[in-house]
Amino acid sequence: MTDCRPPLQDVVCPICSKVAGETVYSLKGQGVRRTIVKCVPCDLLFVSPRLTGESIAAKYADKSYFEREESATGYQNYLADRDLHLAFFRRQLDDLERLTPKGTLLDVGCAGGFLVQEAVRRGWSAEGVELSPFASEYAREKLGLKVVTGSLRAAGFPDETFRAVFMDDVIEHFEDPLVEAIEVARILEPGGWFFLHTPNAASPWRHLMGRRWVHLKPDEHLFYFDPASITKLLKKAGFEVVSVRACSKATNLQYIFGVVGKRMPRLGRTVNRLFGSSAFWRAPFPFRGGGMQVIARKVAPRADL
């Protein structure tokens, strides 16, 4: 009988290159168990063994990643939630503009290009890179933005091109986040700014929800940083971490129960049927769901791997 399960690979800690010895979670993913382990010295959680790079890339190339109904991965409907995403991106750009004059900006994993669009509107020379052909084509064709389809390293930007690089809800997806952070340092100008948003493994929500924490998606989120581990990784890549803080995002009940519905479809459908036509269902409000915003500055040359 042919084994149809996707191939897996063992992983070492990207910060210290050691094999993690402590199992934290054993979760179901794509029909099999996925193990999330901890590198105790680096305080980093990550999936090992995990899917290969080819399997991971194929997931994001599928349009359904941005428009899923009842899957536990991807977005409910990224494009329809534009206003929620924009509220967060505007706050980030406000933070950036308090630190530096406008210049060149890159959004890595820019999805439909909403942050890039807002940055251009404000006067930045902004562009994006996005792995998904569907999302990057939307950004180019519908919004008229400069967005490259593919990975950051494949884009081949020249050294010291950008004043600021954004990576929102992306670094946890990479096969090797250190390599990607080093690439960001290469393309940033001296003193350039690196903004990240990622799930915070030290969040009270993770400890409260345990294995039901919404960010535990072992076929999608491969790494789970806390303030200490993200600081160690960025320092190794040539950055000084300026700030790490818990960060709220704009959301609404429609979005929250859309996420709940991926884990508990019957409950999600029932609540949507009862309240889906109500005005309050789509009314935005700030919510801290366990994410953190990291602001770092390039201060050193490229680190050796």
FIMI-146025 format. One record per residue: x negated, y, z negated of N, C-alpha, C, O in turn; residue in one letter. Coordinates in steps of 0.05 Angstrom, whole numbers, padded with zeros to 5 digits, always signed. Layout:
XYZXYZXYZXYZa/...
This chain:
-00017-00024+00000+00000+00000+00000-00018+00025+00000-00037+00026-00014m/-00010+00045+00016-00026+00070+00018-00020+00087-00006+00003+00091-00014t/-00041+00098-00018-00038+00116-00041-00033+00144-00030-00051+00156-00018d/-00009+00155-00035-00001+00181-00024-00007+00204-00043-00001+00227-00037c/-00018+00198-00066-00024+00219-00085-00047+00236-00075-00065+00226-00062r/-00046+00263-00080-00068+00280-00070-00094+00274-00085-00093+00267-00108p/-00117+00277-00071-00142+00271-00084-00148+00292-00106-00140+00315-00105p/-00163+00283-00127-00170+00300-00150-00200+00301-00152-00215+00284-00143l/-00209+00323-00166-00238+00326-00171-00242+00335-00200-00226+00350-00211q/-00264+00325-00212-00271+00334-00239-00283+00362-00238-00295+00369-00218d/-00281+00377-00259-00289+00405-00260-00306+00410-00285-00301+00398-00306v/-00326+00427-00282-00342+00436-00305-00334+00465-00311-00323+00479-00294v/-00341+00474-00334-00336+00502-00341-00352+00521-00323-00376+00518-00320c/-00338+00541-00310-00353+00559-00292-00371+00578-00307-00388+00591-00294p/-00369+00581-00333-00385+00599-00348-00412+00586-00356-00433+00598-00352i/-00410+00562-00368-00434+00549-00379-00442+00524-00363-00463+00512-00369c/-00425+00515-00344-00430+00492-00327-00431+00466-00342-00442+00446-00333s/-00418+00465-00365-00416+00441-00381-00389+00428-00378-00369+00441-00371k/-00388+00401-00383-00363+00387-00381-00348+00391-00408-00359+00388-00429v/-00323+00399-00405-00307+00404-00429-00299+00378-00443-00294+00358-00429a/-00299+00378-00469-00294+00353-00483-00268+00351-00498-00261+00330-00509g/-00253+00373-00500-00229+00374-00516-00204+00376-00499-00201+00395-00484e/-00186+00356-00500-00161+00357-00486-00140+00373-00502-00135+00368-00525t/-00128+00393-00488-00109+00411-00501-00080+00404-00493-00063+00403-00510v/-00076+00398-00468-00049+00391-00458-00052+00369-00438-00072+00367-00423y/-00031+00352-00436-00028+00333-00415+00000+00338-00403+00020+00333-00416s/+00001+00348-00379+00025+00358-00367+00031+00344-00340+00013+00333-00327l/+00056+00343-00333+00064+00332-00307+00059+00352-00285+00066+00376-00287k/+00047+00343-00263+00043+00360-00240+00043+00343-00214+00027+00324-00212g/+00060+00350-00195+00062+00335-00170+00065+00305-00174+00052+00289-00161q/+00081+00298-00194+00087+00270-00199+00067+00255-00216+00072+00232-00222g/+00045+00267-00223+00024+00253-00239+00017+00271-00263+00025+00295-00264v/+00002+00260-00282-00006+00275-00305-00030+00294-00299-00048+00286-00284r/-00029+00318-00309-00051+00336-00306-00062+00343-00335-00046+00347-00353r/-00088+00343-00338-00100+00348-00363-00112+00376-00364-00128+00383-00346t/-00106+00392-00384-00118+00417-00389-00138+00414-00412-00130+00407-00434i/-00163+00420-00407-00184+00416-00426-00195+00443-00435-00189+00463-00424v/-00211+00442-00456-00223+00466-00467-00253+00464-00469-00264+00445-00480k/-00267+00484-00459-00295+00488-00464-00297+00503-00490-00292+00528-00491c/-00304+00490-00512-00304+00503-00538-00324+00526-00540-00316+00547-00550v/-00349+00523-00531-00368+00546-00533-00358+00571-00518-00363+00593-00527p/-00345+00567-00495-00336+00590-00479-00307+00598-00484-00298+00619-00475c/-00293+00582-00500-00265+00588-00506-00247+00589-00481-00229+00606-00480d/-00253+00572-00462-00239+00573-00436-00223+00547-00432-00234+00525-00436l/-00198+00549-00425-00181+00526-00417-00181+00524-00387-00180+00544-00373l/-00182+00499-00377-00180+00495-00348-00171+00466-00342-00172+00448-00359f/-00161+00463-00318-00150+00437-00309-00173+00420-00299-00188+00428-00282v/-00175+00396-00310-00194+00376-00300-00186+00348-00308-00181+00343-00332s/-00184+00330-00288-00189+00334-00260-00166+00350-00247-00145+00354-00260p/-00170+00359-00223-00150+00376-00210-00151+00371-00180-00167+00355-00170r/-00132+00384-00166-00130+00382-00137-00156+00393-00123-00170+00410-00135l/-00161+00383-00100-00184+00393-00084-00178+00420-00072-00154+00428-00071t/-00198+00434-00062-00194+00460-00050-00175+00460-00027-00160+00479-00024g/-00176+00439-00011-00158+00437+00012-00129+00436+00004-00112+00449+00016e/-00123+00420-00017-00096+00417-00026-00086+00443-00039-00063+00451-00036s/-00104+00457-00053-00096+00482-00066-00090+00503-00044-00070+00517-00046i/-00107+00506-00024-00103+00526-00003-00077+00521+00012-00063+00539+00020a/-00070+00495+00017-00046+00488+00032-00021+00498+00017-00001+00505+00030a/-00022+00498-00009+00001+00507-00025+00008+00536-00020+00031+00543-00016k/-00013+00553-00018-00008+00582-00015-00002+00589+00014+00008+00611+00020y/-00010+00572+00033-00004+00577+00061+00025+00573+00068+00034+00583+00089a/+00040+00559+00051+00068+00553+00056+00085+00577+00048+00083+00588+00026d/+00103+00586+00066+00120+00608+00060+00137+00604+00035+00143+00623+00021k/+00144+00579+00029+00161+00573+00006+00148+00581-00020+00162+00583-00040s/+00121+00585-00021+00109+00593-00046+00120+00620-00055+00122+00625-00079y/+00128+00637-00036+00138+00664-00043+00169+00664-00044+00180+00685-00052f/+00182+00643-00037+00211+00643-00037+00221+00615-00045+00233+00600-00030e/+00216+00608-00071+00223+00582-00080+00249+00583-00096+00257+00604-00107r/+00263+00561-00096+00289+00560-00110+00285+00547-00138+00289+00560-00158e/+00279+00521-00139+00278+00507-00164+00251+00494-00170+00250+00476-00187e/+00230+00503-00157+00204+00492-00162+00192+00506-00186+00198+00529-00193s/+00174+00492-00200+00161+00503-00223+00136+00520-00215+00123+00531-00233a/+00130+00522-00189+00108+00539-00180+00118+00560-00162+00141+00559-00152t/+00100+00579-00156+00107+00600-00137+00126+00621-00149+00132+00621-00173g/+00136+00638-00132+00154+00660-00139+00183+00652-00133+00188+00637-00114y/+00202+00664-00147+00230+00660-00141+00236+00674-00114+00246+00661-00095q/+00229+00699-00111+00231+00713-00086+00214+00739-00088+00224+00759-00097n/+00189+00737-00080+00170+00759-00084+00179+00784-00071+00178+00806-00083y/+00188+00782-00046+00195+00807-00031+00220+00820-00043+00222+00844-00044l/+00239+00804-00052+00264+00815-00063+00259+00829-00090+00274+00846-00098a/+00237+00821-00103+00230+00833-00129+00210+00856-00126+00195+00863-00145d/+00210+00869-00103+00192+00891-00097+00191+00912-00119+00170+00921-00127r/+00214+00922-00128+00215+00944-00147+00202+00936-00173+00190+00953-00186d/+00205+00911-00182+00193+00902-00207+00163+00902-00204+00148+00911-00222l/+00153+00892-00181+00124+00892-00177+00113+00920-00175+00092+00926-00186h/+00127+00938-00161+00118+00965-00158+00115+00980-00184+00097+00996-00188l/+00134+00975-00203+00132+00989-00229+00106+00982-00243+00094+01000-00256a/+00098+00957-00241+00072+00949-00253+00048+00961-00238+00030+00971-00251f/+00049+00960-00212+00027+00970-00196+00023+01000-00200+00000+01009-00200f/+00044+01014-00203+00042+01043-00207+00028+01049-00233+00012+01068-00235r/+00034+01034-00254+00020+01038-00279-00009+01032-00277-00026+01046-00288r/-00016+01011-00262-00044+01004-00258-00059+01027-00243-00081+01034-00251q/-00047+01037-00222-00059+01058-00207-00062+01084-00224-00082+01098-00221l/-00042+01089-00240-00045+01111-00259-00070+01108-00277-00085+01127-00281d/-00074+01083-00287-00097+01078-00304-00123+01082-00288-00142+01094-00298d/-00124+01072-00264-00147+01075-00247-00154+01104-00242-00177+01113-00243l/-00133+01120-00236-00137+01148-00228-00146+01165-00252-00155+01188-00248e/-00143+01155-00276-00154+01169-00299-00184+01164-00302-00197+01177-00318r/-00194+01144-00287-00222+01136-00290-00240+01146-00267-00263+01151-00271l/-00228+01150-00244-00245+01156-00220-00229+01171-00199-00204+01168-00198t/-00242+01187-00183-00229+01200-00160-00220+01179-00140-00230+01157-00140p/-00201+01186-00123-00192+01168-00102-00214+01162-00082-00232+01178-00077k/-00213+01137-00071-00233+01129-00052-00224+01103-00038-00200+01102-00030g/-00241+01084-00035-00234+01059-00022-00225+01038-00043-00236+01037-00065t/-00205+01023-00036-00193+01004-00054-00186+00978-00040-00176+00979-00017l/-00190+00956-00053-00183+00929-00042-00166+00915-00062-00172+00914-00086l/-00144+00903-00053-00127+00885-00069-00131+00857-00060-00124+00850-00037d/-00142+00840-00077-00148+00812-00071-00124+00795-00079-00115+00796-00102v/-00113+00780-00060-00088+00765-00065-00065+00785-00065-00049+00784-00084g/-00064+00802-00045-00045+00825-00045-00016+00817-00038+00001+00834-00039c/-00011+00791-00032+00016+00782-00026+00028+00799-00004+00016+00802+00017a/+00052+00811-00009+00065+00827+00011+00054+00855+00015+00064+00870+00032g/+00034+00863-00001+00021+00888+00003+00032+00912-00012+00027+00935-00005g/+00048+00907-00033+00062+00929-00047+00042+00947-00061+00046+00972-00061f/+00021+00936-00074+00002+00953-00087-00014+00969-00066-00019+00993-00070l/-00022+00957-00045-00036+00970-00023-00019+00993-00012-00029+01015-00008v/+00006+00988-00008+00024+01009+00003+00026+01033-00016+00025+01056-00007q/+00029+01027-00042+00030+01049-00061+00004+01064-00063+00004+01089-00065e/-00019+01050-00061-00045+01064-00062-00048+01082-00038-00058+01104-00041a/-00041+01072-00015-00042+01089+00010-00025+01114+00007-00033+01136+00014v/-00001+01110-00004+00017+01133-00008+00005+01154-00026+00010+01178-00022r/-00012+01145-00045-00024+01164-00064-00050+01177-00052-00060+01196-00064r/-00059+01167-00030-00083+01179-00018-00108+01162-00019-00129+01172-00011g/-00106+01137-00027-00129+01119-00027-00132+01107+00001-00113+01104+00016w/-00157+01101+00008-00162+01085+00032-00161+01056+00024-00182+01044+00016s/-00138+01044+00025-00133+01018+00013-00127+00996+00034-00115+01002+00055a/-00136+00972+00027-00131+00949+00044-00128+00925+00026-00133+00926+00002e/-00121+00902+00038-00117+00878+00023-00128+00853+00037-00134+00854+00061g/-00130+00832+00021-00137+00806+00032-00118+00786+00019-00113+00787-00005v/-00106+00768+00035-00086+00750+00026-00087+00723+00040-00089+00722+00065e/-00087+00701+00025-00090+00675+00036-00065+00666+00052-00068+00651+00071l/-00042+00675+00044-00017+00666+00057-00013+00680+00084-00011+00705+00085s/-00010+00665+00106-00004+00678+00131+00023+00692+00131+00026+00714+00143p/+00043+00681+00117+00069+00693+00115+00068+00720+00101+00078+00740+00112f/+00055+00722+00078+00055+00747+00063+00037+00768+00076+00044+00791+00077a/+00014+00759+00087-00004+00779+00099+00008+00790+00125+00005+00813+00132s/+00023+00773+00140+00036+00782+00164+00058+00803+00157+00062+00822+00171e/+00072+00798+00135+00093+00817+00126+00079+00844+00120+00090+00865+00129y/+00057+00843+00106+00043+00868+00099+00034+00883+00124+00037+00908+00125a/+00025+00869+00144+00015+00882+00169+00039+00891+00186+00040+00914+00195r/+00057+00873+00191+00078+00878+00211+00101+00896+00200+00111+00913+00214e/+00109+00891+00175+00132+00906+00164+00123+00932+00150+00138+00952+00151k/+00099+00931+00138+00091+00955+00123+00069+00970+00136+00062+00992+00127l/+00057+00959+00158+00037+00973+00173+00010+00976+00158-00004+00996+00161g/+00003+00957+00141-00020+00958+00124-00044+00943+00136-00040+00925+00153l/-00067+00950+00127-00092+00936+00135-00096+00913+00116-00106+00917+00094k/-00089+00889+00124-00091+00865+00107-00103+00842+00123-00094+00836+00145v/-00124+00830+00112-00137+00807+00125-00124+00781+00115-00120+00779+00091v/-00119+00762+00133-00110+00736+00125-00133+00718+00119-00150+00714+00137t/-00135+00707+00095-00156+00689+00088-00166+00694+00060-00153+00708+00044g/-00189+00682+00054-00201+00685+00027-00218+00710+00026-00226+00722+00046s/-00225+00718+00001-00242+00741-00003-00269+00737+00010-00279+00755+00024l/-00282+00714+00005-00309+00710+00015-00309+00708+00045-00328+00716+00058r/-00289+00695+00056-00287+00693+00086-00283+00720+00099-00291+00723+00123a/-00272+00739+00085-00267+00766+00097-00294+00780+00103-00295+00796+00122a/-00315+00774+00088-00341+00784+00095-00344+00814+00094-00357+00826+00111g/-00333+00827+00074-00336+00856+00071-00365+00863+00066-00380+00848+00053f/-00374+00886+00077-00402+00894+00072-00407+00901+00043-00388+00905+00027p/-00432+00901+00035-00440+00908+00008-00430+00936+00001-00430+00954+00018d/-00422+00939-00024-00416+00965-00036-00395+00981-00019-00399+01005-00014e/-00374+00967-00011-00353+00979+00006-00332+00994-00010-00322+01014-00001t/-00325+00984-00033-00301+00993-00047-00308+01007-00074-00327+00999-00088f/-00291+01027-00080-00293+01040-00106-00278+01024-00127-00285+01025-00151r/-00257+01010-00119-00240+00995-00138-00230+00970-00124-00224+00969-00101a/-00230+00948-00140-00219+00923-00131-00198+00914-00151-00203+00914-00175v/-00175+00905-00141-00153+00894-00158-00150+00865-00153-00154+00855-00131f/-00144+00850-00174-00139+00821-00172-00118+00814-00193-00124+00805-00215m/-00093+00818-00185-00070+00814-00203-00059+00786-00201-00050+00777-00179d/-00060+00771-00223-00048+00744-00224-00061+00726-00202-00047+00712-00188d/-00087+00728-00200-00102+00714-00178-00125+00698-00189-00129+00675-00181v/-00141+00709-00208-00166+00696-00216-00161+00668-00228-00178+00651-00226i/-00137+00664-00239-00131+00637-00251-00126+00616-00230-00125+00592-00236e/-00123+00624-00205-00118+00606-00183-00143+00596-00169-00142+00576-00155h/-00165+00609-00173-00190+00603-00158-00202+00577-00166-00200+00569-00189f/-00216+00564-00147-00231+00540-00153-00255+00547-00171-00261+00532-00190e/-00268+00569-00166-00291+00578-00182-00289+00608-00186-00298+00624-00170d/-00277+00616-00209-00273+00645-00213-00299+00661-00216-00299+00685-00210p/-00320+00648-00225-00346+00663-00227-00356+00670-00199-00365+00693-00195l/-00355+00652-00181-00364+00658-00154-00348+00681-00142-00359+00698-00128v/-00322+00681-00147-00305+00703-00136-00311+00729-00150-00311+00750-00136e/-00316+00729-00176-00323+00754-00190-00350+00765-00180-00353+00789-00178a/-00369+00747-00174-00395+00756-00163-00391+00769-00136-00404+00788-00129i/-00373+00758-00120-00367+00770-00094-00354+00798-00097-00360+00816-00082e/-00337+00801-00117-00325+00827-00123-00348+00847-00130-00348+00869-00120v/-00366+00838-00146-00389+00856-00154-00405+00864-00129-00414+00887-00127a/-00409+00845-00111-00424+00851-00087-00411+00873-00070-00425+00891-00059r/-00385+00873-00067-00371+00891-00049-00363+00917-00063-00354+00936-00050i/-00366+00919-00090-00361+00943-00104-00385+00962-00103-00408+00953-00104l/-00380+00988-00100-00401+01007-00101-00412+01009-00130-00398+01001-00149e/-00436+01018-00134-00447+01021-00162-00428+01037-00180-00419+01059-00172p/-00421+01026-00203-00402+01039-00221-00373+01035-00213-00356+01047-00225g/-00368+01017-00193-00341+01013-00184-00324+00998-00205-00335+00986-00223g/-00298+00999-00202-00279+00989-00222-00265+00963-00212-00257+00961-00189w/-00262+00944-00231-00250+00918-00225-00226+00916-00245-00230+00915-00269f/-00202+00915-00234-00177+00912-00249-00167+00883-00245-00164+00874-00222f/-00161+00870-00267-00149+00843-00266-00125+00841-00284-00123+00855-00304l/-00106+00825-00276-00085+00816-00293-00083+00786-00292-00084+00775-00270h/-00082+00773-00315-00081+00744-00316-00068+00735-00341-00067+00750-00360t/-00057+00710-00342-00046+00700-00367-00067+00700-00389-00090+00694-00384p/-00058+00705-00413-00076+00706-00437-00072+00681-00454-00051+00678-00466n/-00092+00664-00454-00089+00639-00469-00088+00644-00499-00081+00626-00514a/-00095+00668-00508-00093+00675-00537-00066+00688-00543-00061+00696-00566a/-00048+00690-00524-00022+00702-00528-00006+00687-00549-00006+00663-00549s/+00009+00702-00566+00028+00688-00584+00048+00671-00569+00057+00651-00580p/+00055+00678-00545+00074+00663-00529+00064+00634-00524+00080+00615-00525w/+00038+00631-00518+00028+00604-00514+00030+00587-00539+00037+00564-00538r/+00023+00599-00561+00023+00584-00587+00052+00578-00595+00058+00558-00608h/+00070+00596-00589+00098+00592-00596+00112+00571-00578+00126+00554-00588l/+00106+00573-00552+00120+00556-00532+00105+00529-00528+00117+00510-00518m/+00080+00529-00534+00065+00504-00530+00065+00496-00500+00059+00513-00483g/+00070+00471-00495+00069+00461-00467+00091+00472-00450+00091+00468-00425r/+00110+00486-00462+00132+00499-00446+00125+00528-00439+00141+00542-00427r/+00101+00537-00446+00093+00565-00438+00095+00567-00408+00085+00550-00393w/+00107+00589-00399+00114+00592-00371+00089+00592-00353+00091+00585-00329v/+00066+00600-00363+00042+00602-00347+00027+00575-00344+00008+00574-00329h/+00036+00555-00358+00023+00529-00356+00033+00515-00330+00053+00501-00331l/+00019+00519-00309+00026+00507-00283+00000+00494-00272-00014+00506-00256k/-00005+00469-00279-00031+00457-00274-00038+00452-00244-00061+00448-00238p/-00018+00453-00226-00024+00451-00198-00028+00478-00185-00032+00480-00161d/-00026+00499-00201-00027+00527-00190-00046+00544-00207-00065+00556-00195e/-00043+00545-00233-00061+00560-00251-00082+00540-00260-00077+00522-00276h/-00106+00544-00251-00128+00525-00256-00144+00533-00280-00157+00516-00293l/-00144+00559-00287-00160+00569-00310-00142+00587-00328-00124+00601-00318f/-00147+00585-00354-00131+00600-00374-00151+00615-00392-00163+00604-00410y/-00155+00641-00386-00174+00657-00401-00161+00670-00425-00137+00673-00427f/-00178+00676-00445-00171+00694-00466-00190+00718-00465-00208+00718-00448d/-00187+00738-00482-00205+00761-00480-00235+00754-00482-00251+00766-00468p/-00242+00734-00499-00270+00727-00501-00281+00713-00476-00303+00720-00467a/-00266+00695-00465-00276+00680-00442-00277+00697-00417-00296+00694-00401s/-00257+00714-00413-00258+00731-00389-00281+00751-00391-00294+00758-00371i/-00287+00760-00415-00310+00778-00419-00336+00764-00413-00354+00776-00401t/-00339+00740-00422-00364+00724-00416-00367+00720-00386-00389+00724-00376k/-00346+00713-00373-00348+00708-00344-00355+00733-00329-00372+00733-00311l/-00342+00755-00335-00347+00780-00321-00375+00791-00327-00388+00803-00309l/-00384+00788-00351-00412+00796-00358-00432+00781-00341-00451+00792-00331k/-00427+00755-00338-00445+00738-00322-00445+00747-00293-00465+00743-00279k/-00422+00757-00283-00420+00766-00256-00431+00794-00251-00432+00803-00228a/-00438+00808-00272-00450+00835-00268-00432+00858-00275-00434+00879-00264g/-00413+00853-00294-00394+00873-00303-00397+00879-00332-00405+00862-00348f/-00389+00903-00339-00384+00911-00367-00354+00913-00371-00340+00928-00356e/-00343+00898-00389-00314+00899-00394-00308+00924-00411-00318+00927-00434v/-00291+00941-00401-00285+00966-00414-00260+00963-00432-00259+00975-00453v/-00241+00947-00423-00216+00944-00438-00203+00917-00431-00202+00909-00408s/-00192+00905-00452-00175+00881-00449-00151+00886-00468-00154+00890-00492v/-00127+00885-00456-00104+00890-00473-00079+00875-00463-00077+00869-00440r/-00062+00868-00482-00037+00856-00475-00021+00875-00457-00022+00899-00461a/-00008+00864-00438+00004+00881-00417+00033+00872-00411+00038+00849-00406c/+00051+00891-00412+00079+00885-00405+00082+00889-00375+00067+00903-00362s/+00102+00876-00364+00110+00879-00336+00140+00885-00336+00155+00877-00353k/+00148+00900-00315+00177+00904-00312+00190+00878-00303+00180+00864-00286a/+00213+00872-00315+00228+00848-00307+00257+00854-00310+00265+00876-00317t/+00274+00834-00304+00303+00836-00309+00313+00808-00315+00298+00788-00312n/+00338+00806-00323+00349+00780-00331+00350+00761-00307+00347+00737-00310l/+00355+00772-00283+00356+00756-00259+00329+00742-00256+00328+00718-00250q/+00307+00756-00259+00280+00745-00256+00274+00724-00278+00265+00702-00272y/+00281+00731-00303+00275+00714-00325+00289+00687-00322+00278+00666-00326i/+00315+00688-00316+00330+00663-00313+00324+00649-00287+00330+00625-00285f/+00313+00663-00268+00302+00650-00245+00279+00632-00252+00276+00609-00243g/+00261+00643-00269+00238+00627-00279+00248+00604-00297+00239+00581-00294v/+00267+00610-00315+00278+00588-00332+00291+00566-00314+00289+00543-00321v/+00304+00575-00293+00317+00556-00275+00298+00536-00262+00307+00515-00254g/+00273+00544-00259+00253+00526-00247+00248+00503-00265+00242+00481-00256k/+00249+00508-00292+00244+00487-00311+00269+00473-00319+00269+00449-00324r/+00291+00488-00320+00317+00477-00328+00339+00486-00308+00354+00504-00313m/+00339+00472-00285+00357+00481-00263+00386+00484-00270+00399+00503-00261p/+00396+00466-00286+00425+00467-00293+00432+00492-00309+00452+00505-00303r/+00415+00498-00328+00419+00523-00344+00417+00547-00327+00433+00566-00329l/+00396+00548-00309+00393+00571-00292+00417+00576-00274+00425+00599-00271g/+00428+00555-00262+00451+00558-00244+00475+00567-00260+00491+00584-00251r/+00479+00556-00284+00502+00563-00300+00502+00593-00308+00522+00607-00305t/+00479+00602-00318+00477+00630-00326+00480+00649-00302+00493+00670-00304v/+00468+00642-00280+00471+00658-00256+00500+00660-00246+00509+00681-00237n/+00514+00638-00249+00542+00637-00240+00559+00655-00258+00578+00668-00249r/+00553+00656-00284+00568+00672-00303+00562+00702-00301+00580+00718-00303l/+00537+00709-00297+00529+00737-00299+00516+00749-00274+00509+00772-00274f/+00513+00733-00253+00498+00741-00230+00509+00766-00216+00493+00780-00203g/+00534+00772-00219+00546+00796-00206+00546+00820-00223+00555+00842-00215s/+00537+00818-00248+00537+00840-00267+00514+00860-00262+00492+00851-00254s/+00519+00886-00266+00499+00906-00262+00475+00902-00280+00452+00906-00272a/+00480+00894-00306+00458+00891-00325+00439+00868-00317+00417+00867-00327f/+00449+00850-00300+00433+00827-00292+00407+00835-00277+00387+00822-00279w/+00409+00858-00263+00386+00867-00247+00372+00892-00259+00353+00902-00248r/+00382+00901-00282+00371+00925-00294+00343+00919-00305+00339+00900-00320a/+00322+00935-00297+00295+00929-00305+00289+00938-00334+00301+00957-00344p/+00271+00923-00347+00262+00931-00374+00234+00919-00377+00227+00899-00364f/+00216+00932-00394+00189+00921-00398+00190+00896-00416+00206+00894-00434p/+00172+00877-00409+00171+00852-00424+00143+00842-00425+00129+00840-00404f/+00133+00834-00448+00107+00822-00451+00110+00792-00452+00120+00780-00471r/+00102+00779-00430+00106+00750-00427+00080+00734-00431+00080+00710-00425g/+00059+00747-00441+00034+00732-00446+00012+00738-00427-00006+00723-00424g/+00014+00761-00413-00008+00769-00395-00026+00790-00407-00019+00803-00427g/-00050+00793-00395-00068+00814-00404-00080+00829-00380-00084+00817-00359m/-00085+00854-00384-00098+00870-00364-00127+00874-00372-00133+00881-00395q/-00145+00869-00354-00174+00872-00359-00185+00894-00340-00179+00893-00316v/-00200+00912-00351-00213+00933-00335-00243+00930-00339-00252+00931-00362i/-00258+00927-00318-00287+00923-00319-00301+00941-00299-00289+00950-00280a/-00326+00947-00305-00342+00964-00287-00368+00951-00279-00381+00938-00295r/-00374+00954-00253-00399+00942-00243-00423+00957-00255-00425+00981-00251k/-00440+00943-00269-00463+00956-00282-00489+00942-00276-00511+00952-00284v/-00488+00918-00264-00513+00903-00261-00514+00890-00233-00493+00886-00221a/-00537+00882-00223-00539+00868-00198-00527+00840-00200-00520+00831-00222p/-00524+00827-00178-00512+00801-00176-00526+00781-00194-00550+00779-00195r/-00510+00766-00210-00521+00745-00228-00527+00720-00212-00515+00714-00191a/-00547+00705-00221-00554+00680-00209-00534+00658-00219-00527+00658-00242d/-00526+00641-00201-00509+00619-00209-00526+00597-00223-00515+00577-00231l/
